[in-house]
């Protein structure tokens, strides 16, 4: 999905998503999805593909483990089909540098078909269980 975002990056879409991202996250009713997106930022976007970052590798992995649900919630909120991918802030720095270097070298990106790849959402994934336990509505105190 990172490659596909680089095929046709759209600055206007990126600006729109950045502007509305915190409102989107705050509007999420699903506590599991909210818990994995709360500390994320949009860094790149095309017509469909969106790259988001997190300071935590664990959070990025949790987003990607729940990517079908994340895509569904984001698409519904923004009223357009979106396919997200999460990486760490450090991974984004590397990807961005590589993208800029490739543009300078006149490398073009080609869309890689996903062929409706079924992402495996492991119900009993230890990391997901821990995050759900820590961030569930029952555990978070709101003042």
Residue pairs with C-beta under 8 A, 6 or more apart in sequence:
1 49
1 51
1 83
1 84
1 85
1 114
2 51
2 85
2 87
2 95
3 109
3 112
4 46
4 48
4 49
4 83
4 109
4 111
4 112
5 44
5 45
5 46
5 49
5 50
5 51
5 85
6 44
6 46
6 99
6 109
7 46
7 49
7 109
7 110
7 111
8 46
8 47
9 44
9 45
9 46
10 45
10 46
10 47
13 45
13 46
13 47
14 42
14 44
14 45
17 42
17 45
17 50
17 78
18 41
18 42
20 78
21 40
21 41
21 42
24 74
24 77
24 78
25 34
25 37
25 38
25 40
27 77
28 34
28 37
28 73
30 69
30 73
31 135
31 136
31 137
32 66
32 69
32 132
33 66
33 69
33 70
33 73
34 135
35 62
35 131
35 132
35 134
35 135
35 136
36 59
36 62
36 63
36 66
36 70
36 131
37 52
37 63
37 70
38 135
39 54
39 55
39 56
39 59
40 52
40 53
40 54
40 59
40 63
40 86
41 52
41 53
41 54
42 50
42 51
42 52
43 51
43 52
43 53
43 92
43 96
44 50
44 51
44 96
45 51
48 80
48 81
48 82
48 83
49 82
49 83
49 84
49 85
50 74
50 82
50 83
50 84
50 85
51 84
51 85
51 86
51 87
51 92
51 95
52 63
52 84
52 85
52 86
52 87
53 60
53 86
53 87
53 88
53 89
53 91
53 92
54 60
54 63
54 86
54 87
54 88
54 89
55 88
55 89
56 88
57 88
58 127
58 131
59 86
59 131
60 86
60 87
60 88
60 91
61 86
61 127
62 127
62 128
62 131
63 70
63 84
63 86
64 85
64 86
64 119
65 119
65 121
65 122
65 125
65 127
65 128
66 121
66 128
67 84
67 85
67 119
67 121
68 119
68 121
69 121
70 84
71 82
71 83
71 84
74 82
74 84
75 81
75 82
83 114
87 95
102 109
122 128
133 139
